[in-house]
Amino acid sequence: MSAEAIELRRIRSKLSALDGAQWFRASDERGEFVEAKTRNGELNEIARFHPGAQPEEADFIASAPEMVTFLLRLVDRAISKACQASGKEQPRPTGQSGRNKRRPGDFTTEAAIKCGEPAFKVFLEERYGLERPLTTDRATERLRSILQIQSRKQLNSDSAAADRWQDLRAEFNVWKGAGL
């Protein structure tokens, strides 16, 4: 694996460790700071700025997770296009239109199979913070959390959940195919 691929993997891992927290600029009597709003709605101060910090510097720090996510999507698209140009067909990365058409009713089974695959478990660990040991049960639990579902059966009955599954599956295929 190239040094660039290793670095991308490290960046993706750090981003996934934030677990979807949103960062905002805030201020109080002591000055400006960045706070993270967790998935549970908890606000945590994560960085405080020196009084001489420029507004652009504070904005840059506060928007870092969004910018990294955007840039990683660009990288995924570039990798996919490069693979297509070289004759190796790659699935579309997360968030792109043109999802593969699949008959309804097979996403539940497909997700169950993926949760048993070692490569998918490593993907969930590196991109979404799946904790070791990498068991099928833990992968299933993490998948439900990522897709915001109570049961994998919802993948067949909830179109938004099915869309999220297809995006995650495409992201996994790009990750796996590119060696990232």
Protein Blocks (a to p, Z undefined) as FASTA:
>chain_A
ZZklmmmmmmmmmmmmnnopacdddddfkbccdddddfkopacdfbdcdfklcfklmmmm
mmmmmmmmmmmmmmmmmmmmmmmmnopacdddehiahiacddehilmmmmmmmmmpmklm
mmmmmmnopacdddfklmmmmmmmmnopabfklmmmmmklmmmmmmmmmmmmmmmmnoZZ
